[in-house]
Amino acid sequence: MADIALAASPIATPLTAWLASGETQPETTVYRGVITPRELDARPVETEALVYGAAVHDLGWLRRVKVRGEDRFRWLSGMVTNTVNDLAGNAGAWNLVLNAQGRIQGDLAVWRKGDTLELEIAVDQLDRLLTHFERFIIMDDVELATREEETALGLTGPKAGEVLGRLGLPVQPGPMMHARAEFNGMSLRVRRGYSEVGEDYEIWTSHHSMSKMWKFLMTGGAVPVGCAAVEAFRVAQGMPLYGVDMMERDLPQETSQMRSLHFDKGCYLGQEIVERIRSRGNVHRHLRSLELDGALPPVGAALMVDGAAAGNVTSAAELQLASGARRFALGMVRGEAEVKNGPLTYGAGDAAGTARLRSGPPAF
């Protein structure tokens, strides 16, 4: 697992600091710009929880940013690729952030609660995106305020809703919906994110109550897992990560993440390029999900078809399951290789094998 766009001086998440104060101190690593537990149980146990059960994990790499001011809706809608004004009062949307040339500067989630707007941004993108946004607050009545008083825990897996139900916490009926909850003296925000497999929740709470919430989720049946298993599960689902699978040089349609784009919401930065691609023709490569037969290739390994270059691997991971190991990857694949729709090959040192284009989420 690669360390991704590291902050200059990453700090430990509240969960990491609390676990380090106990008798068992987990191995840690830098992930998404913070120090977080790498593993909390045997890897197969963690993977099985993510794939078949419910896993509780650190989301201390997320930051919430309040968007305030009279012009907040109009301004934010002009800065991101998805809808803002038409969000329901308890909903969110995943967005890309573009420059004027339509190139991706980062990604984030926009959440609405009534008339309030909030961003969720990964720590490794926070400073860069806030600097980008500040350049475009000119005569607008807009203020961006980072919230530091709360942290988030993740609850992932097909039985995540069952865990919440056992605890009496709100189970959201669909992705990108959220609700507040009062629970055992804690004020929580429960957000359901987007997932290709199972369910994916964020539970936001204060720093001082985070450890209590962690224990409650375990009591409800969740298995603690570290970021290594979470990262591998991300790759298996085909969920791209900015700075790894999506880069600053990339155009939105090249990432195949059409759920991040809204074509009827009005003008936004980079929209002209996005619309030109939609109306005049497709891009010549796409980020695709792959399942592998062979050893894990390194990042950047060339993908080939009929002896010709067809793209490259951006992420690769192995899921260790009771039924056997399965290997997955994300890769930028050229259009001509997609048309052929045959197996791709790769070879880099001792890592060689074939890669099959996946048309949907993996079946487990």
C-alpha positions, 0 to 999 in steps of 0.5 A, a space after each residue: 500500500 502506497 503512502 499517498 500525497 503525504 502532509 509535511 508533518 503528519 499527525 496521529 489521528 485521535 483513534 491512533 493516539 487513544 489506541 497507543 495509550 493502551 496495552 496493545 499498541 498497533 503498528 501504524 502508517 501514514 495514510 491520506 496525510 495522517 498517522 493511522 493504524 495499519 492493522 488491528 487484527 489478522 488480515 484475513 479476519 479484517 478482509 472478511 469483515 469488510 466483505 461479508 460483515 461489518 468493519 469499524 475503522 479510522 476515518 481521522 483523515 477526513 476534515 469538515 469545512 463549513 461554507 458560510 455566507 450569503 453567497 455560499 450556494 451560488 459560489 460553491 455551485 460554481 466551484 464543483 462538478 456536481 449539484 449543490 442547489 438541488 441537494 435534498 436537505 439531508 443529502 450529499 454528493 461526491 464532486 471533483 474540483 477542476 481548473 479552467 482547463 478542466 483538469 482535476 485538482 482534487 475531490 471532495 463531498 458536499 453535504 447539505 443539512 437544511 440551509 447549511 453547507 459543509 465540505 468533507 476533504 481528505 487531509 492530504 488535499 485540504 491545504 491545496 484545495 482551500 488555497 484553490 478555493 480562496 483564489 475564487 472568493 473575490 467579491 463573494 460573501 463566503 467564508 470557509 471554516 475548518 472544523 477541528 473539534 470532531 473526528 470520524 469512524 468508518 463502519 463498512 460492510 454489508 452488515 453495517 446497517 445491522 450494527 447501527 440498528 442494534 445500537 438504535 442509531 439511524 440507518 440511512 435508506 440510501 447512499 449519500 444521506 445523513 442524520 443527527 443522533 443523540 446516543 448515550 450522551 454523545 451527539 453524533 452525525 451518521 452519514 452513509 457514503 457511496 459504496 460499490 459493495 455493501 454499505 459504508 458509513 461515517 460516524 462523526 463524534 467529538 474527540 473525547 467521545 470517540 473511544 466510547 463510540 469505537 467500543 459501542 460499535 464493536 459491541 454491536 458486532 463490528 470488527 476493528 480493521 486497519 487502513 491496509 485492509 480498507 485500502 485493499 477493499 477500496 481497490 477491489 471496489 474500483 473506487 479511485 483515489 486522488 493522487 493515485 488513480 486520478 491525477 492533476 493531468 486527468 480530465 473528469 470523463 477519463 476517470 469514468 466517475 460519471 456520478 461526480 458530474 451534473 450536466 444541468 446545474 449551470 456554470 462551474 469552473 472547468 465546465 466548458 471542457 467537460 461539456 465539450 467532451 460530452 457533446 463532441 466526442 469521447 476521451 481516448 482512455 478511461 480508468 477501469 476496474 480490473 481483476 487479476 490472474 497472477 502476481 500483484 503488479 507494481 504501480 505503473 506497470 504497463 498493460 498490453 494487448 496483442 503485444 501493444 501498449 494498452 495502458 498502465 496500472 494505477 493501484 493493485 491489491 490482494 484480498 485474502 479471503 477464506 475461499 482464497 486470495 483474489 487480486 484486483 487493480 485499477 488502471 488507465 486503459 486506452 480506448 482501442 483496448 477497451 473495444 477489443 474487450 479481451 484480456 490484458 497482460 502485464 509483466 514487471 520483474 517477477 510480477 506477470 499475469 493477465 487482467 480482465 476488464 470488470 463491468 461492475 462491482 465484484 461478486 463475493 
